[in-house]
Amino acid sequence: MSQTPKAFEWPVVANPQPSSRVISDPKDWREEAVLVPHEPIRWCGRELFKVLDEFDPVSRSSCVWKTKVLFDFLESYYIPCVHHHHDSEEKIYNVHILKKCQAQGMEDPFSTIKKEHEELLAKLHNISGYRTAFEKRDANPAKKLAEFKQFFKEYLRFMEDHLAEEERSYPKILRDCGMTQEEERKAVDEILQSLGLDGNKRILPAILYAQCMWKGKEQMLEWYSAVPLPIRMLNERSEEHTSELQSRETISYAVFC
């Protein structure tokens, strides 16, 4: 079994289970497959939601520096990772599934999902636009702060609803089109390869960390052992592995304290 980097301690959860409101106890590989990318996105989103409640660089001058911490995290990790997830679903994952659907004479099952992806990505890239307003002290900073919090929280709620809808849809689509686990894994491997070294350094640690929380460390290691060897080698040799993941873990601390 492959070894993950030793410099980081993975979380130990007494009763690991998904945070999904749709799939609380995965029954097969199809339900697990949709949770693999969703759980880290949902975990990070819920942490950010708590951060937003405490984020106040306007009335608390001691918190001004946290604007940089928050937006650096969003622009360096969160936005690129979420963008790639939805983009790769459209360009890689759904393409593989659609070929199976067409072979079965099924209609395109992704019309609603595609529209939601477009809306989510548009909102996602509007988030970083608020950085300038805070750093250059907008004429009405309190109003801009309230607007930012409302916009971001609405986006996070929309994301939660979208993830839930996909968790209802994808397992059924995979069953109906007759896609095998091997075929699905091939699509996932193509997505991982499309990330390159830099993308995998951002995304893979969060996927593994979230899996410890919803599957347990042993099952996480089993999943990780099936990741293509070149990607595992790059991941395990990367000195940035720990810092990439710790940046996610410490974002709440940086804003709360």
N, C-alpha and C positions, 0 to 999 in steps of 0.2 A: 504493500500500500504506500502511496506517495506521502511524503512528509511535507507539511506546510511550514512556513517560516517559524523558527523557534523564538524569535525576538518578541513575539506577541502572544499574550495569553487569551485564548478564546473564551467566551462566556460559558459558564456552566449553569444550566437551567434545570431545576428539579423535574418539572413536567413540561417539556417543550411542546408547543402547539402553535399553529398559525395565528396571525392577528386578523386574518380574513373574517369578514362577517358572513361570507358565503360558504367557504370551505373550512370548517373547524377541525375536521378529521379526514385527511385525504384518503380516498378509497383505492386509487390506482395511480399509475404513472402520469396519466393525463392531468389529473387534478394537482399532482405535485409539480408537473412541468410549468403550469401557469403561475404557481407560487414562487418559483425560483427567482424571477426578476421582480415580482410584485412585492415580496416581503421586504427587501431592502428599501424600495421606494416608499412603501407605507411607513416603515420604521422611521426613516429620515424625515418624512413629511410630518409625522406626529411630534417628533422632537422639535422641528421648526415651528409647529403650531404653538408649542409651549414657549419657545424662544420669543415669538411675536408678542405674547402676553406681557413679557417683561422688558421688551426692547423699547427704550425711551431716551434717545439721545437729545431730545428737545428740552424737557424739564429737568433732566438729571445730567448736569454738565460732566460729571465723572464717567458717564457712559458714552461720551462722544466717540472715543476710540473704538468702541464696539461696532460702529458702523462699518469700519474697514474690515474687522474680523468677519462680520456677517456676510458682507457683500463679496469679500474674497472667497469665502466658502461657497457661496451661491454660484459665483462666476467660474470658479476653478473646478468645482466638483459637482454640485447638485444640478445645475442647468445642463452642462455637457452630458452627464450621465442619463438624465431623464430624456433629453433630446435624442440621444443615441438609442435608447430603449424603444421609443415610439417610431423613430426613423427606421430602425432595423426590423421592427415588426412589419412595417409597410413594404420595405424593399427586399427583405429576406424571408422572414418567418411566414408571413401571410402568403407570399408568392409560392412557397413550397406547399402550403396547405391548399391553396387555390388550384394548383395543378392536380392534386388528388381529388378535389371537389369536381373539377371539370371532367376527370376520367370517370366519375360516378354519375355524371349528368346532373350535378347539383348546381344551383344558382350561387352567385357570389354571396357569401355570408357576411362580408365585411363592410357593407356600405355604411352602417351606423357607426361602427368602430372607426372607420376612416375619417368621417366627419368630426368625431370627437378628438381624434389625434390632431387634426388641423387646428381645432379650437384650442386644445391644450397647449400646443406648441406656440401658437400666437400669444397666448397669455404668459407662457413661460418666459419668452424672450422680452416681454414688457417689464418683468420684475426688475431686471438690472437697471432699467431706465430711472428708477427712483434714487439710485446712488448719487447722481449729480445733485439732485435737489437737497439731499442731506449734507453732502460735503461742501456745497457752495452756499449753504444756508438760504434756502428759498425764502421769498418774502413773507410767506405764511407757513413756517415750518410745522406748527402744530396741526394745521389742516392737512399738510402733505403727509405727515406721519400717520394720521388717522386714515387717510386715503390709501396709503401703502399697506397698512395692516388689514384693512377691509378687503382690498384687492387680493392680497396674498392669501388670506384665510379663505376667501371664496374660491380661489384657484385650488387650494389644498383640499377643500371639501369636494370640488368637482373631480379632482384626481381620485379621491377615495371612492366616489360613486362610479367613476370610469373603471377603476380596478375591479370593483365588485361586479360590474356588468360583464367584464371580460372573464371573470372567474365563473360566471354563470354560462357564458357562451363557449369559450374555447374547449373545455372538456367534451361538450356535446358535438361540436364541430369536428374535433379529432376522431371521435367515435363514428360519426355519420360518414365521414369521408374515407374511413378505413386506414388512416395513417398508422403505421407501426411505430413502436418506441424507437427503433433504429433509425427510421426516416426522420422522426422528430429530432432525435439527437444530432443527426447530420445537419439539420437546419440551425440548431443551437451552436454547434461547432463552427459553422460558417459565420455566425454572428460574433462569436468570441474572436475568430481570426480577423474579422473586419475591424475590431477595436484597435489592433496593433498593440505594441508594448505600452504606450502612454495610456491608451484607453483601458487596457486590462489593469494597469496599476491603480486606476481610479475606481473601476467598477467591481472587479473580481473580489477584492477584500471585503467589500460591503455585502456581496452575495454570500460569501462564506460565513461572515459574522452573523448575518440574519438567519442562515441555515442552522447555526448552532442554537439559536433561540426557538426555531420552530420544528427542527428535526432532531437536534442533539448533535454533539461533536462527532460521534462515530459515524452517523449517517452522512454528515457533512463531508467527512474524510472520504467516505465511499463515493459520493458524488464527485468530489474533487479528483479522485484517482482516475475518473473517466474523461477529464478535461484533456485535450490534446497535449502530448508531451512537450512540444516546443513552448506552448503557453505556460505550462507548469514550470518549466525550467526558467523561463524569463521571470515569472512571478516569484519564484523561490530565491532567485539571485538578486532580485531588486532590493536595494537598501532602503528604498522609499516605501516599501510595503507597509511598515509599521506607521510611518508618519502619515501616509495617505488615509489609513483607517482611523488613526487617533485624531486626525483633524475632524472626523465625523463625530467621534465620541466626545470631544472636548468643546464642540461648538456651543452646546447648552451651558456648560460651565462658564465659558467666556462671556456669555450674555447675562447669565443669572447673577454672577458675582460682581 
